[in-house]
Amino acid sequence: MPHDPVPGLLSRATELLEAEFATLPAFGGPLPKAAMEWVLEAVASRLRDNYPYFHPLYAGQMLKPPHPLARAAYALAMTINPNNHARDGGRASSEMEIEAVRQIAAMFGWGESRSKYLGHLTSSGTMANLEALWVAGQLAPGKRIVGSEQAHYTHRRISAVLKLDYTEISADRHGRMSLEALEAELRKGDVGTVVATLGSTAIGAVDPLDQILALKQRYGFRVHVDAAYGGYFTLISDSLAEPARRAFAAVGQADSIVIDPHKHGLQPYGCGCVLFRDPAVGRFYKHDSPYTYFTSKQLHLGEISLECSRAGAAAVALWATQQLLPLVPGGAFAHGLAQGRSAALELDRKIRGDSRFQPLATGAPELDIVVWKIKADTVGRSSQLAQEIFDACAARDLHLALVQLPLTWFVDSTGNADRIDAPLVTCLRSVLMKPEHEVWLERIWDRFAGACAETMEK
Ligand SMILES: Cc1ncc(COP(=O)(O)O)c(C=O)c1O
């Protein structure tokens, strides 16, 4: 584990923050330091039971370590522990949330002033999507929500919670929403909202948002973009393949957007974000809180969000990170995304060059997630080998992930060598989210090759 810079980063800032409140009378007795240290040692030992998410050899699920600055800013804010429900609970951090969200909105081309959109942070992508679908349901009561079968599973569940009908639209071999299937549903005349996913959870597929928006002209519906995973790729959309580039170019025309700073935005968990193009949807949130909203006539973020208490520290950490790494094309943050993507393209190239594996038939990954199937006589054997390789990699400290995908998505999957005895096949999956993955790719491949030799040649 690299030496943690956070305690060092915090010492000066903690002194400064303490000095800000130095005029208050002292209070509190001595802390049971020895006992606290003992408990913390126990915590450190308990935390060993984790995969090393912070390390480049962790290349499995969507897990990206928060930036040290984000961790330091979060910890510093913890000495105040602000609550961004109301300015009464978090004055500075509410202001920092508004500024940080404005920068995210600007990344999608939405107005500099908040009166041109409505947005706030949430505790997760799920909560952010819930707010977007809740507003969608208010605007089109009795109408259906539709999303691709590759959309995040929570859309169906959120719709059930909101008592909105939800229909799955089939996906094509790219993992993108099928436009033919979508149009067939639209013709029925009762679709209120289409959820377009920019960066699907399984393979990072980008739904054809530009074409979905064209259908909106004809059929009239609301478009919600779930960019919880892929949203930041808008900063490097010029380097993506044409279909994804066109989709990202159209994001600003969506009615609502969700993006998760706690996925690709270098933030600790507890940081999602929802944006609405029309600030007038704020009327749906209208409520009275007899306990709060007293110290300021300015907007309290609880007046425009469904959650009540929210971590002000999450906003502080995001604000700090975006000061250091502004959300601009060509900046250091964008470069970090490009490095992960370049690692993914390189891994995909190596997979394609090795006859033991079957890559996606449709070509290179759209973002930074690579999936591949193991060639075998049967689907069952292929799935079993994927599991064994996954375990053998883990024994070498290389952590990949598994995913079940339609067999037909893979190169040669209908050939003689692969009798179809199951529609889904378990595949290997690697989410290459860390900038360091670019320079670590050779070492990742070496360990993977070792695991394959052990598993496939026995
Ligand atoms: C595309 C997409 N949407 C929504 C979510 C849910 O986000 P969260 O886990 O922050 O609730 C995820 C999580 O992986 C996701 O990939």
The ligand as a Gaussian input file, in Angstrom:
#p B3LYP/6-31G(d) Opt

LIG

0 1
 C      -25.532000       2.990000     -15.124000
 C      -25.786000       2.950000     -13.648000
 N      -26.855000       3.570000     -13.137000
 C      -27.120000       3.573000     -11.820000
 C      -26.296000       2.918000     -10.938000
 C      -26.628000       2.918000      -9.469000
 O      -25.749000       3.800000      -8.800000
 P      -25.450000       3.670000      -7.243000
 O      -24.729000       2.382000      -7.053000
 O      -24.608000       4.877000      -6.961000
 O      -26.739000       3.700000      -6.520000
 C      -25.158000       2.247000     -11.418000
 C      -24.265000       1.512000     -10.505000
 O      -23.382000       0.786000     -10.907000
 C      -24.890000       2.275000     -12.807000
 O      -23.836000       1.649000     -13.336000

